[in-house]
Amino acid sequence: MARGSERLSLATGKLSAERLDAMLAALPRRDPRVLVGPRLGEDAAVLDLGDRCLVVTTDPVTMAADRVGWYAVHVNANDVAVMGARPRWFFVVLLLPEGAATDAMVADVMGEVRAACDALGVTVCGGHTEITAGLDRPIVVGQMLGEVARERLVQKARLQVGDRILLTRGVAIEGTAILARERSGRLAGVVAEATLARAREMLADPGISVVEAALAAVDAGEVRAMHDPTEGGVLTGLSELAAACGLGLRVNGDRIPVYPETGALCRALGVDPLGLIASGALLIGAPPASCEGIAASLTRRGIPVSDIGQIVPRAEGVTIELGGVLHPLVPPARDELARLLDDHPA
């Protein structure tokens, strides 16, 4: 980082990969039972409990003001499921805005948490609630725990040159739903009302959960890695996948499905759909011989799958082909949603 940059104010959204990597590298590693610890590109930690592994993750919901309890459960469950584990136990921290919090607000958020946990068969085990100064909306921080047999644990470091990268559904389900809900005023009259209505409902259909897809994939064939692209969109998700395995990646960007609703909203708002928060899609890395079986299993469940790329030697870098032209795959500095919300406040 440039000299004096420590005094610069950081933009909203994720820390840059450079800052995050430096911060995580400084953390001590004391316990050998930590199989997967804090490192760039990983979704969750993994603790060795003998014949089983405990998978633990935590994630906040900060960019949405609507259905935050539902988001919190599903984004955390996704991070557990991509390790091959079944989500089991959920803890929730609910921070409520001073001067605006009501009993009805608490009931709504916790009702969403319960409904989402019921849908996944997850038990709410505890957490914390408080009225917090300085907030203009509820903030929910979730922590999800799951378990998996040691031999079924999925780790990104196992990716090998030649492995294919599959993408379920398309991009960007979560971002599209948030844009339709949070920026309906700017979109009204620019995007057809029927398109806006469908976009708002993408939160539930096709939905932001990848738990079913992830667990079905590991049942169907050899899966070497999974990752759910969230903040920073599919571009950041792919970059994180490559960083986690230490290899190169070549992506065919023209094969990445973009929902029609997503395309319409992104064109209207000047947003790149590939850099828009993308929960609901799942990246799967698998040997070519396993891909057909995995795709067939997911398709039978009504989950479409696209083959979008391949792991290559590190020396070939991380690239994306668009319109027949190969470019370096550069993740956005900020998620497109964070950029839009900052540039165009409600």
Backbone hydrogen bonds, N-H to C=O, Kabsch-Sander energy under -0.5 kcal/mol:
donor,donor_aa,acceptor,acceptor_aa,energy
5,S,2,A,-2.2
7,R,4,G,-1.8
8,L,5,S,-1.6
20,L,16,S,-2.9
21,D,17,A,-2.6
22,A,18,E,-2.0
23,M,19,R,-2.4
24,L,20,L,-2.6
25,A,21,D,-2.2
26,A,22,A,-0.8
26,A,23,M,-0.5
27,L,24,L,-1.5
30,R,28,P,-0.6
34,V,31,D,-1.9
35,L,33,R,-1.2
35,L,46,V,-1.9
36,V,46,V,-1.4
39,R,37,G,-0.6
42,E,39,R,-1.9
45,A,56,V,-2.9
46,V,36,V,-2.0
47,L,54,L,-2.9
48,D,33,R,-3.2
49,L,47,L,-0.6
49,L,52,R,-2.3
51,D,49,L,-0.7
53,C,148,V,-2.9
54,L,47,L,-2.5
55,V,53,C,-0.5
55,V,146,G,-2.8
56,V,45,A,-2.4
57,T,144,M,-2.2
59,D,142,G,-2.0
61,V,140,V,-2.4
62,T,60,P,-0.5
71,Y,67,R,-2.1
72,A,68,V,-2.4
73,V,69,G,-1.7
74,H,70,W,-1.9
75,V,71,Y,-2.9
76,N,72,A,-1.3
77,A,73,V,-2.5
78,N,74,H,-2.4
79,D,75,V,-1.3
80,V,76,N,-1.3
81,A,77,A,-2.5
82,V,78,N,-2.0
83,M,80,V,-1.5
84,G,81,A,-2.3
85,A,80,V,-1.3
86,R,147,E,-1.9
88,R,145,L,-3.0
89,W,145,L,-2.2
90,F,123,T,-2.7
91,F,143,Q,-2.8
92,V,126,G,-2.1
93,V,141,V,-3.1
94,L,92,V,-0.5
94,L,128,H,-3.0
95,L,93,V,-0.6
95,L,139,I,-2.9
96,L,94,L,-0.6
96,L,130,E,-2.8
98,E,132,T,-1.7
100,A,97,P,-1.7
101,A,97,P,-1.7
106,V,102,T,-2.0
107,A,103,D,-2.6
108,D,104,A,-2.4
109,V,105,M,-2.4
110,M,106,V,-2.6
111,G,107,A,-1.9
112,E,108,D,-2.0
113,V,109,V,-2.1
114,R,110,M,-2.4
115,A,111,G,-2.4
116,A,112,E,-2.5
117,C,113,V,-2.4
118,D,114,R,-2.8
119,A,115,A,-2.0
120,L,116,A,-1.2
121,G,117,C,-1.1
121,G,118,D,-0.5
122,V,117,C,-2.7
123,T,88,R,-2.9
125,C,90,F,-3.1
125,C,123,T,-0.5
126,G,90,F,-0.8
128,H,92,V,-2.2
130,E,94,L,-2.1
132,T,96,L,-3.6
132,T,130,E,-0.5
135,L,132,T,-0.9
139,I,95,L,-2.6
140,V,61,V,-1.0
141,V,93,V,-2.8
142,G,59,D,-2.8
142,G,140,V,-0.5
143,Q,91,F,-2.5
144,M,57,T,-1.7
145,L,89,W,-2.9
146,G,55,V,-2.4
147,E,86,R,-1.4
148,V,53,C,-1.7
150,R,51,D,-2.2
152,R,149,A,-2.0
153,L,150,R,-1.2
154,V,83,M,-2.7
155,Q,153,L,-0.5
158,R,155,Q,-1.8
159,L,156,K,-2.0
162,G,311,I,-2.6
163,D,160,Q,-2.2
164,R,286,A,-2.6
165,I,309,G,-2.4
166,L,164,R,-0.6
166,L,284,I,-3.1
167,L,306,S,-2.8
168,T,282,L,-2.2
169,R,304,P,-2.6
171,V,257,P,-2.5
173,I,170,G,-0.6
174,E,279,S,-1.3
175,G,277,I,-2.1
176,T,172,A,-2.4
177,A,173,I,-2.1
178,I,174,E,-2.4
179,L,175,G,-2.7
180,A,176,T,-2.3
181,R,177,A,-1.8
182,E,178,I,-3.4
183,R,179,L,-2.3
187,L,183,R,-1.5
188,A,184,S,-1.9
189,G,191,V,-0.7
190,V,187,L,-2.0
191,V,187,L,-2.6
196,L,192,A,-2.2
197,A,193,E,-2.6
198,R,194,A,-2.1
199,A,195,T,-2.4
200,R,196,L,-2.4
201,E,197,A,-1.5
202,M,199,A,-1.1
203,L,200,R,-0.9
204,A,201,E,-1.6
205,D,201,E,-2.6
207,G,202,M,-1.9
208,I,203,L,-0.9
214,A,210,V,-2.9
215,L,211,V,-2.5
216,A,212,E,-2.2
217,A,213,A,-2.2
218,V,214,A,-1.8
219,D,215,L,-1.1
220,A,216,A,-1.2
221,G,217,A,-1.2
224,R,285,G,-2.5
225,A,285,G,-1.7
227,H,283,L,-2.1
233,G,230,T,-2.2
235,L,274,L,-2.3
236,T,232,G,-1.3
237,G,233,G,-2.3
238,L,234,V,-2.5
239,S,235,L,-2.0
240,E,236,T,-2.7
241,L,237,G,-2.0
242,A,238,L,-2.1
243,A,239,S,-2.2
244,A,240,E,-2.3
245,C,241,L,-1.3
246,G,242,A,-1.5
247,L,242,A,-1.0
248,G,312,V,-2.2
249,L,317,G,-2.0
250,R,310,Q,-2.6
251,V,249,L,-0.5
251,V,319,T,-2.3
252,N,308,I,-3.4
253,G,251,V,-0.9
253,G,321,E,-1.7
254,D,321,E,-0.8
255,R,252,N,-1.8
256,I,253,G,-1.3
259,Y,171,V,-1.7
263,G,259,Y,-2.7
264,A,260,P,-2.3
265,L,261,E,-2.3
266,C,262,T,-2.7
267,R,263,G,-2.3
268,A,264,A,-1.8
269,L,265,L,-1.7
270,G,266,C,-1.1
271,V,266,C,-2.6
275,G,272,D,-1.7
276,L,273,P,-1.1
278,A,230,T,-1.1
280,G,281,A,-0.6
281,A,278,A,-1.6
283,L,227,H,-3.2
284,I,166,L,-2.5
285,G,225,A,-3.2
286,A,164,R,-2.1
286,A,284,I,-0.5
290,S,287,P,-1.9
291,C,287,P,-1.0
291,C,288,P,-0.6
292,E,288,P,-0.6
294,I,290,S,-2.2
295,A,291,C,-2.9
296,A,292,E,-2.4
297,S,293,G,-2.1
298,L,294,I,-2.2
299,T,295,A,-2.6
300,R,296,A,-2.0
301,R,297,S,-0.7
301,R,298,L,-0.8
302,G,299,T,-2.0
303,I,298,L,-2.5
306,S,167,L,-2.4
308,I,165,I,-2.5
308,I,306,S,-0.7
309,G,165,I,-1.1
310,Q,250,R,-2.2
311,I,163,D,-2.9
312,V,248,G,-1.6
316,E,313,P,-1.8
317,G,314,R,-1.9
319,T,249,L,-3.0
319,T,317,G,-0.6
320,I,327,H,-2.9
321,E,251,V,-3.2
322,L,320,I,-0.5
322,L,325,V,-2.8
325,V,322,L,-1.6
327,H,320,I,-2.7
329,L,318,V,-2.8
330,V,328,P,-1.0
336,E,275,G,-2.3
339,R,335,D,-2.3
340,L,336,E,-2.3
341,L,337,L,-2.7
342,D,338,A,-2.0
343,D,339,R,-2.6
344,H,340,L,-2.6
